[in-house]
Structures are given as structure tokens and as C-alpha cells.
Amino acid sequence: METAQTPIRSVAILGAGAMGCLFGARIAETGARVVVIDLDAARLATIAASGIVLTDDFGTRTVPVQAALAADLRAPVDLILLFTKGMHSASAIASVAHLRAGGPIALTLQNGIGNAELLAESFGADRVVMGTALVPADLTGPRAVSSHGFASISLGSMTPDGEAATDRVAALLGSARFSVARRADIAAAVWEKVAFNAALNAIAMICEVPNGGIDNAPGRRIAEAVAAETAAVAGARGIAIDRASVVASILAALRGHRDHKASMLHDREMGRPSEIETINGAIAREGARLGVPTPVCDTLSDLVRIIEGKAAGWR
């Protein structure tokens, strides 16, 4: 019988990007069995053979982890950690649907909204833990990841019956040397993070500028309008977010991290699809469903779709 004190001993991480590799290595160092899941078979083979090279504030070391394609993972796991980009969440979850019989906990720390709901459809809402991660991570090679400075995580249960599962996840991540805070209003934390990302990512991608290029009257005006729209949509869902705190975080990022490039800008530079549909696009769709106007999110989403050549599907 599981209790809040039952340790998590096995973890499957969906996505071998920077965050997946960082969390995989850190969690493996606790003694838990970790398997990293991805679509890149060659890279998985490299990780399985040689481990992940982790560089952080505790030094550089090589951490052995398992790696496999989803179809090859048969052993049950205690925790599934979803770290794909939002547009890949549904397919990633479907790829490990055969693990649901073991009753794993499912955790999302992704950007955007809708990921927890997708996990709930497959694993049950009482098994879903959701949250936000303010954790810097950069891939520095096929099996190498670097992270320095703050590593803070906010966690909460999707339902009241999920508190024991959240306790277990918090204990695991704490032992992996992340700073973990429990939030009863975790939905608000997720929406505040969405508001922050929506305010900066699309503008940076469209205009091809780092944060400093948005720190001007037009840029701040658009960013604050996005935050206002997001707060209105969240409020219509019954989720009260701290709009003033979101705006303060946006302004602090513009002024304190002027050279930082938003992830959507990196996506454009690398020719990758962006997460627009789980950030600004998701806010706009939810606003339309609830009767809340979101003209700025609508426009930013459409501009990104045009840039990415996806506009034909949005007639």
C-alpha cells in the first residue's frame, strides 16, 4: 500500500532534451532507477553506453542512466516525468500508455497549459502531479548537460486525492538537490508561468530579438497586454493569478537578462516548430471557449503561424 512516505525507486523520463537529461542525471544520483525515453535511437544508445555528463554547481561527473525507445520499456515504473515540448505531449504519453497498468505517478513541469489534462486522460487525475520549474539547463553535447544557479520547483496535486503522490515526488526531487515548494494553488502557479512565457516568447520569436530588444515602450505594452489577457482567461476559469507579480517578473527579465534568448526564438533560429499552440494559442483558445477576448494573443499566435508556414490550417 502506497503512502506519502513510500519512496519512488524507478522513473521514466519522456524527452532527452536539456531538462530531461538534467533531471535524469540528478534523480539517478539518488539511487533511483532512471530510464530516459526519446525518439533518437542513436543518441539513446550513446547515453545508455556512456551515461550523462552533468556539470552543475556541484562539479562535473558522469552519471549512468538507462535509455530506451518507449516501445522497448516494459518494466513498470513508479513515476513518469513528461519533459517533451507541449506539441509532442500527446504522442509521448500515448507511447507509454502500456505502463498505466502499474499505476505510476505522472508529473509535468512543462511550459504551457493542457499537459496535466493529457496525463490525466491516460493515468487518472489522482495520479497527476503538476508544477513549474525555474531551472536553467543547456545541452553541451549529445550526452552532456550544464546547469548553474537557481533550481527551484513548485509542485501541487491535480486533485485533493493526489496529495500522497505529490509528497512522494517532492521527496524525490528534494533528494535530487532541487529546491521544492509545495503550492496548494498550483494551477495559479502554472498559469502565472504561462503568462510570463506568453508575454515574452512570441514577441522575441516574431521580432528576432533577445529580451533587451523588447525592453522599450511598444515591447512592454504588448507584454503587459498579454499578461492582462492571460489573467482574464484564468479568472474566467476560477483561477486567480497575481497579475502584478507576473508583470514585475516580466520587467525584471527584460532588464536583468537582456541578452537572454527566449526558447521560441531559439526554435526559429534552429528551424524547429515552436510551442505557440500550448502557450499563446492555448490562451486564445481557452479565451474563445469562455467568451474572454484575447486579441493580442490571437494576433501573436497568427503571426507565429505565418512565420512557421502553418497559417493554411487556420482559415
C-alpha positions in Angstrom: 0.0 0.0 0.0 1.5 3.3 -1.1 1.8 6.1 1.5 3.3 9.6 1.3 6.5 8.1 2.7 6.8 5.4 0.1 10.0 6.2 -1.9 10.0 6.5 -5.6 12.5 3.9 -6.9 12.0 3.9 -10.7 11.5 6.8 -13.1 10.8 7.1 -16.8 11.6 10.5 -18.3 10.0 11.3 -21.6 12.3 13.6 -23.6 16.1 13.5 -23.6 16.5 17.3 -24.0 18.3 19.5 -21.6 15.8 19.3 -18.8 15.2 15.6 -19.3 19.0 14.9 -19.1 19.4 17.2 -16.1 16.6 15.7 -14.1 17.5 12.2 -15.3 21.1 12.5 -14.0 20.2 14.2 -10.8 17.5 11.7 -9.9 19.8 8.8 -10.8 22.3 10.1 -8.3 19.7 9.5 -5.6 19.9 5.8 -6.3 16.6 5.6 -8.2 16.5 3.6 -11.5 16.1 6.1 -14.3 15.4 5.4 -17.9 15.4 8.2 -20.5 12.9 7.9 -23.4 13.3 9.6 -26.7 12.9 9.1 -30.5 16.6 9.4 -31.3 17.8 5.8 -31.2 21.4 6.7 -31.9 21.6 9.3 -29.1 19.8 6.9 -26.7 22.5 4.3 -27.5 25.2 6.8 -26.6 23.6 7.7 -23.3 22.9 4.1 -22.4 26.6 3.1 -23.2 28.3 6.1 -21.6 25.9 7.9 -19.3 25.1 11.6 -19.0 27.9 14.1 -18.3 26.4 16.5 -15.8 28.0 19.8 -15.0 26.4 21.9 -12.2 27.3 23.8 -9.1 28.4 20.5 -7.5 31.0 19.8 -10.2 31.3 17.7 -13.3 30.6 13.9 -13.3 29.3 11.1 -15.5 26.1 9.6 -14.2 25.0 6.2 -15.5 21.3 6.1 -16.7 19.3 3.7 -18.8 17.9 4.8 -22.1 15.3 3.2 -24.4 12.7 3.7 -27.0 9.2 3.9 -25.5 8.1 0.6 -27.1 11.1 -1.2 -25.5 10.3 -0.1 -22.0 8.4 -3.0 -20.3 9.3 -2.9 -16.6 6.8 -0.9 -14.5 7.9 2.4 -13.1 6.8 4.5 -10.1 7.0 7.8 -11.9 6.6 9.1 -15.4 8.1 12.6 -15.9 7.0 14.3 -19.1 9.6 16.7 -20.5 8.8 16.9 -24.1 7.7 20.2 -25.8 3.9 20.7 -25.5 3.1 19.9 -29.1 4.7 16.4 -28.6 2.9 15.7 -25.2 0.0 13.7 -26.6 2.2 11.3 -28.8 4.7 10.9 -26.0 2.0 9.9 -23.5 0.5 7.5 -25.9 3.8 5.9 -26.4 3.9 4.8 -22.8 0.3 4.0 -22.3 1.2 0.4 -21.8 2.7 1.4 -18.4 -0.6 2.6 -17.0 -1.4 -0.8 -15.6 1.4 -0.3 -13.0 -0.3 2.8 -11.6 2.6 5.2 -12.0 2.5 8.8 -10.8 2.7 11.2 -13.8 4.5 14.5 -13.4 4.6 17.5 -15.7 6.8 20.6 -15.2 6.5 21.7 -18.8 5.7 25.2 -20.1 2.2 25.8 -21.4 -1.2 24.5 -20.4 -3.1 21.3 -21.2 -0.3 18.9 -20.4 -1.7 17.8 -17.0 -5.1 17.2 -18.6 -3.5 14.9 -21.2 -1.7 12.9 -18.5 -5.0 12.6 -16.5 -6.7 11.1 -19.5 -4.2 8.2 -19.5 -3.2 7.8 -15.9 -6.0 9.3 -13.9 -6.2 12.8 -12.4 -5.4 11.5 -8.9 -2.1 10.2 -10.1 -1.1 13.5 -11.8 1.3 16.0 -10.1 1.8 19.3 -11.9 4.1 22.3 -11.4 6.6 24.7 -12.7 10.4 24.6 -12.9 12.7 27.6 -12.8 15.8 25.5 -13.7 18.4 26.6 -16.2 19.7 23.8 -18.4 21.7 23.6 -21.6 22.8 20.6 -23.7 26.5 20.9 -24.3 26.8 17.6 -26.3 24.9 14.5 -27.3 25.1 13.2 -23.7 26.2 16.3 -21.8 24.1 18.9 -19.9 25.0 22.0 -17.9 23.1 23.8 -15.2 24.2 26.5 -12.8 22.5 28.8 -10.2 18.8 28.6 -9.1 16.9 25.3 -9.4 13.5 25.9 -7.9 10.4 23.8 -8.4 6.8 24.4 -7.4 4.6 21.3 -7.1 0.9 20.6 -6.4 -1.7 17.9 -6.9 -4.2 18.0 -9.7 -6.8 16.7 -7.3 -7.1 16.6 -3.5 -6.7 12.8 -3.6 -3.2 13.2 -5.1 -1.5 14.7 -2.0 0.3 11.5 -1.2 1.7 11.2 -4.7 2.8 14.8 -4.6 4.6 14.2 -1.2 6.5 11.3 -2.8 7.5 13.4 -5.9 8.6 16.3 -3.6 10.7 14.0 -1.6 12.4 12.5 -4.7 13.2 15.9 -6.2 14.4 17.3 -2.9 16.8 14.4 -2.6 18.0 15.2 -6.1 19.1 18.6 -4.8 16.3 20.7 -6.3 14.6 23.4 -4.2 11.0 22.2 -4.0 8.0 24.3 -2.8 4.5 22.9 -2.3 1.7 25.1 -3.5 -2.0 24.4 -2.8 -2.8 26.8 -5.7 -0.6 25.0 -8.2 -3.0 25.9 -11.0 -2.3 29.6 -10.4 1.4 28.9 -10.5 1.1 27.2 -13.8 -1.0 30.0 -15.3 1.4 32.6 -13.9 4.3 30.8 -15.7 2.2 30.6 -18.9 1.5 34.4 -18.7 5.2 35.1 -18.3 6.2 32.9 -21.2 3.3 34.1 -23.4 4.3 37.7 -22.8 7.9 37.3 -24.0 8.3 34.2 -26.2 6.2 35.1 -29.2 7.4 38.7 -29.4 11.0 37.5 -29.3 10.4 34.9 -32.0 8.5 37.3 -34.3 10.9 40.2 -33.9 14.0 38.0 -33.6 15.4 39.9 -30.6 16.6 38.9 -27.1 14.9 40.2 -24.0 16.7 43.6 -24.3 15.0 44.2 -27.7 11.6 44.0 -26.0 12.6 46.5 -23.2 11.0 49.5 -24.9 7.6 51.1 -24.8 6.0 49.1 -27.6 7.5 45.8 -26.3 6.5 46.4 -22.7 3.0 47.4 -23.8 2.4 44.2 -25.7 3.9 42.1 -23.0 1.7 43.6 -20.3 -1.4 43.3 -22.5 -0.6 39.5 -22.9 -0.3 39.2 -19.1 -3.7 41.0 -18.7 -5.4 38.7 -21.2 -4.0 35.6 -19.5 -5.1 36.8 -16.1 -8.6 37.4 -17.5 -8.8 33.9 -19.0 -7.5 32.3 -15.9 -10.0 34.3 -13.8 -12.9 33.0 -16.0 -11.7 29.5 -15.2 -11.8 30.4 -11.5 -8.1 30.6 -11.1 -6.8 33.9 -9.6 -3.3 34.8 -10.6 -1.2 37.6 -9.3 -1.0 39.8 -12.4 1.1 42.4 -10.7 3.7 39.8 -9.8 3.7 38.4 -13.3 4.3 41.9 -14.8 7.1 42.5 -12.2 8.8 39.2 -13.3 8.5 40.2 -17.0 10.1 43.6 -16.4 12.8 42.1 -14.3 13.6 39.6 -17.1 13.8 42.4 -19.6 16.1 44.5 -17.6 18.1 41.8 -15.8 18.6 39.2 -18.6 18.9 41.5 -21.6 20.9 39.0 -23.7 18.7 36.0 -23.0 17.0 34.5 -26.0 13.5 33.1 -25.4 13.0 29.4 -26.3 10.7 30.3 -29.3 13.5 32.4 -30.7 15.9 29.5 -30.4 13.3 27.4 -32.2 13.1 29.8 -35.1 16.8 30.1 -35.4 17.1 26.3 -35.4 14.2 25.7 -37.8 12.2 23.9 -35.2 8.4 24.2 -34.6 7.6 26.4 -31.6 5.3 25.8 -28.6 2.9 28.6 -29.7 -0.1 26.3 -29.5 0.4 25.4 -25.9 1.2 28.9 -24.8 -0.4 32.0 -26.6 -2.5 29.7 -28.8 -3.8 27.8 -25.8 -4.7 31.0 -24.0 -6.6 32.3 -27.1 -8.5 29.0 -27.5 -9.5 29.0 -23.8 -10.5 32.6 -24.0 -12.7 31.9 -27.0 -14.3 28.9 -25.2 -15.0 31.1 -22.1 -16.1 34.2 -24.0 -13.0 36.2 -23.0 -11.5 38.4 -25.8 -7.7 37.8 -26.3 -6.9 40.0 -29.3 -3.2 40.3 -28.6 -2.7 36.6 -28.0 -4.7 35.9 -31.2 -2.5 38.2 -33.2 0.8 36.9 -31.8 -0.3 33.3 -32.4 -1.3 34.1 -36.0 2.0 35.9 -36.7 4.0 32.9 -35.4 1.8 30.5 -37.5 2.6 32.6 -40.6 6.3 32.5 -39.9 6.2 28.8 -39.4 4.2 28.2 -42.6 1.2 26.8 -40.7 -1.3 29.5 -41.5 -3.1 27.4 -44.1 -4.6 25.3 -41.4 -6.1 28.2 -39.6 -8.6 29.5 -42.2 
